[in-house]
Amino acid sequence: MERSHGFWAEAWRRYHCRPLAVGGLGFVGFLVVVAAFAPAIAGTKPVLCRYKGRLYAPCLGYFDRRLEPAIFTKDKFRGTYPRNLAAKDPDSWALWPLFFQDPYRSVRNDEWPGRPENPAMDQGRPSWNNLFGTDQAGVDVLAKMVHGTTIALLVGFVSMGIAGTIGVVVGAVGGYFGGWIDMLTSRVTEIVMCVPTLVLILSIVAIIEKPTIWHTMAIIGFTGWTGIARLTRGEFLRLKSSEYVTAARAAGAGPLRIMLRHVLPNALAPILVPITFGIASAILTESGLSFLGFGPPPPSASWGSVLNGARSNLGMWWLVVFPGAAIFLTVLAYNLIGEGLQESTDPRLREARK
């Protein structure tokens, strides 16, 4: 007798049969690895070094400047490690990133022994030293894109994490309790739907003295939950009259337990689809803002800011091709994941394809 599978196990089996959806998931996984190990892939700070008898990881300063050991500031390294390590401690050693290029500045002449300085402007075409070329200031494009992966993923996951949480809570409360509560949550949802996200972001950027990428994520999240809330409300309206919910209510289960333990797990599958599409939309929004010059301020690196650098010199085609391809492939990957989830979890779509 064949053993029956659970809903999620069966959904994964059907998802696994879609090569494009699996490829999209693999590409996003690749981006996660790149973002997590960005300082070890491209940078000018050692991944690990031994200096004056102690081990340090200066590369963590790329995640947060406060994580860079203070001893290197005290000894006046000024961000230049290769020669200073050897000069200030002959017994030191270091493990270096895969590409000796900094995402925030141009590499100077002989900073790495025997390597020339990065070319700038029209001379910064792709080469062996700069695989994706350099921008107008001589900053390596590959290094900026590697470190910009962190921002691309953060914008998607954080903003849709906020949107998903608000949308599920508002939709679940309105759909389960109904009545005046449902009317109130529906009116609030409709009001938020009228707020243009892009205009609101530009307004906040103009008001706040020092805007950061976290402000952008918060605005996208607090304005992007309406579609999730309406879908959650519909699922809760449909499921709250199910037999297993009636049985749980008869057994004495409270509203919160019924919502979290019985209704939400069965409503979660269709809710994940708009969240996945929303991640792709958030990445496009951030890239568009950065392209217009309203993205994260320096020294943050993002794919949209690399595209923005091509506005003043369209002859620098590599500033368009490489970040544009990254944005396109990432958005495509999330859309393929969303489509795969939709087809794997919605029985009506499966029946229509037979």
N, C-alpha and C positions, 0 to 999 in steps of 0.2 A: 504494500500500500504506500503510495507516494505521500511524503510528509508535506503538509500545507505550509506555506510561507506567510509571514506577517505582511502587513500592507507596505511598510517601508522596504523590506527585503525584496518584495515583488516589484516595487517601483524602481529600486536600484537595478534589478535584473533587466527590466525593460529599458531603463536609461542606458545601461551598459551596451545594449544592442544598437545604439545610435552613435556611429563613429564621430559625426560632427560635434555632437553634444559632449562626448568623452574628450575629444580634442580640445574643445573650449575649456573644459574643466582642467585638463592638463596644462593649458597655456596659463590659466589663472594661477595654478599651483606653481608654475615656473616663475611667475611674477612675484609670488609670495617669497620664494627662495631668494630671488634677486634682491627684494626689498630687505629681507632679514640679514643678508650677508653683503649688503651694498658697500660698507667700508672695507670689506676684504676683497671686493672685486675691483673697485676703482678708488684711489685715494693716494695721498702723499704721506700719510701717517702710518706708522707700523701697526700691523694687526696685533703683534705681540713683540715685546722687546725686553731685554735685560739691561738695566741701567743702574750703575752704582750698587750692584748686588741685589737688586729687587726687580721683580717682573711687573710690567705695565702693559696696558692695552690702550694706547693713545687714540686708536681708530674710533673708540666709542664717542669721542668728541664730535664726530659727524652726526650722531643722534642727538646729543645735547652737549653744548660747550662745557657745561659744568662737570661732565664725566671725564674730560681730558685731565690727566694728572697734573697737579699744580707745580710739581717739581720742574717740569719742562718750561713753564712760564718763569719760574724763579731763576732757572739757569739760562734764560734768554735764548731759547731755541727759535722763537719767532716763526713757528710753523715749519721750519726747515730741519728735517731730521737726519737725512743720510750722512752729511758731513759733520754735523754737530755731535751725533752719537759717537762717531769715531774720534773726534777731537777732544771731547770732554770726558770720555771714558773708553780707553783703548780696548778694554775687556768686554765691551758691550756687544750684543748681537741683536738682530731683529728679523722678524718675518714680515715681508712686504706684501701689499695688495697685488692682485694679478696684473692690474694696469696702474702704472705710476702716473696718475693724472688726478688733479684736484677738481671737484665740481664747482668751486667757488672762485678760483683764481687761476691765472696762467702759470704754467711751470716755467721757472726761470732757466737761463742758460747754465748748463753744468750743475744744476741742482741735483740731478741724478748723474753720477760720473759718466761723462762721454755723451750725454744727450743734449741736443740744442734746445733753445727756448721754443715754446709753442708759437707758430706763426699766427698772425691776426688778419682781420679783414679778408680780402679776396685771396690772400695767400694760404688761408687755412683750409684748403681742400683735404679730403680724406687721404691719409697716408699710413705708412706702417706705424709711425709713432702716434698718430691720431686717426684711429680707424673710421670714425664718423666725422672727422674734421674738427675745426674749432670755430667759435663765434667771433664777433668783431673784436672782442677784448683778448682773444687767444685762449679762452677757456675751452677745455676739451668737451665736445658734445656728448660723447659716449659716457663720460663721467657724470655729466649733468643728467643724462637720461637714466642711468643706473640709480642715482640717488633720487631722481624724480619719481621713480617707481613707488617709493614709500608714500609720497604725497598722493599719487594716483589711487593707491589702494586705500589709504586712510580716508580720503574724501568719499569713496564709495561705501566702505564698511561703516565708518562712523556716522555719516549723514543718514544712511538707510537704517542703521541701528537705531538712531533716534526716531526716524520716521516710522519704522516698523513697530517700535515699542508704543509710541503714541497711537498709531493707527489701530493696532490690535486692541489696546485698552479701550479706546473710545468706541470702536466698532463692537467689541464684545459686550460692553456695558449697555449700549443702546439696543443691540440685537437681542440680548437675553432678557432684559427687564421690560423693554417696550414702553408703551404709554408715553407720559410726559418726558421721561428720561430719554427715550428714543427720539422724540421730537426735538429736544434740546440739543442732543449730540448731532443730529442731522443738520440743524440750523447752523451750529458752530462749524461743522464740516463744510457746508456750502459757503460760509463767510470766508474761511481760509482758502477755499478754491479760487476765490476772486482775487487773491493777493498774488501779483506777479513776482515770482522768485527772483528773477534777474534784476528787476527794478529795485526790489527791497535790498538785495545785496549791494547794489551800487549806492543806494542811500546810506546804508550802514557804513560802507567804506568811506563815504564823504564825511560822515559825522564823527566816527572814531578816529582818534589821533594816530594810533598805531594799530591798524587792522592786521589780523593774522589769518592763517588758513583755518584756524579753529572757528573764527567768526563765520566764514563761508560754510563750513560743515554744519554749524548750528542752524544757520538760516535755511539751508537746503533741507535739513532734517525737520525743522519746525514748520515748513511749508509743504513738504512732500509726502505727508502721511494720509492725505484725504482719500486717494484711491484705495489704499490698503484698508482704511477704516470702512469704506462702503462695501468692499468685498467681505471683510470680516463680519460686518453687520448682517449681510445676506446669508452667510454661512451659519451664523448663530440663530437667525430666524428660522432657518430650515431645520437645524439639528436640535433645537431646544424642545421640539415636540416628538422627538424620537423615543422609541420604547425604552432604550437603555437609560435615557435621561429621566423618563418617568419612573423607572425602577429605582434609580439612584435617589430621586426625590422622595419616593415612598419609603426607602430604607433610612431616611433621616438625614441625608447629605445636605449641607448648606449650599447656598448659591455660589459662593466662592469655590468650594470644592468641586461642584458640578461643572463650573465654567473652566477651571484649570485642569481637572482630572479627566473629565468625560467629553466635553464639547471641543475644547481647544485642540487636543491632539488630532481629532477627526477633521477639524477645519483648517489645520495648518498647511496641508499640502497645496491647495490653491492659493493660499496667502503668500507662499514662498515665491511664486512666479512673478508678481509685480515687484517684490523686493529685489529680485535679481535684475529685472529690467530697470528698476530705479537706480541701481548701482551704476549701470552703464550711462544713464542719463546724468547722474551726478558727476561722473568723470568728464562727460562732454561739457557740462556747465562750467566746471572749474577750468578746463582747458580753454574754453571760449573767453572766460574772464581774464585768464593769464595772457591770452593772445591780445586782448584789448588793453593790457597793462594794469588790470585791477586784481590780479592774482596775489599769491603770497609774496610779501616784500622780500628783497635780498636780505641775507644770502640764500634763502630757500631756492631750491632748484625744482622746476616742474617742466613737464613736456610742453605745456602751453607757453611758458616763458621762452623756451627755445624757439618755438614758432614765431613769437613776437619779435625775436631778434632778426628775422628775415624781412620784416616790414621795411626797414631802412635800406636794405640791399637785396633785391630779389635775385641778383646773380649768385648769391650764396645758396644754391639749390639744396645743399645737404642740411640746411637748417629747416627746410620744409619736408624733405623726403623722410628722414629718419624719425623725427618726433611724430609726423603725420601718420606714418605707418604704424607706430606704436599705439597711438590713440585709436586708429581704425581697428587694428587687430584686437585690442583690449575690449572695445565696445562690442565688436563682433563676437568675441568669446563669451561675454556675459549674455548677449542676446541668444546665442546658441544654447547656453546653459538654461536660460529661461524657457526657451522653446522645448528643450528636452525634458525639463521638469513638467511642463504643461502636458506634453504628450504622455509622459510616464504616469502621471497621477490623475489625469482626467479620463475616466472610462468612456465618456461620450466621444472624445477625439479618437480613442483606440477603435471604437466600433465604427466610426465614420471612415477609417482607413482600411477596413476589411473589405 
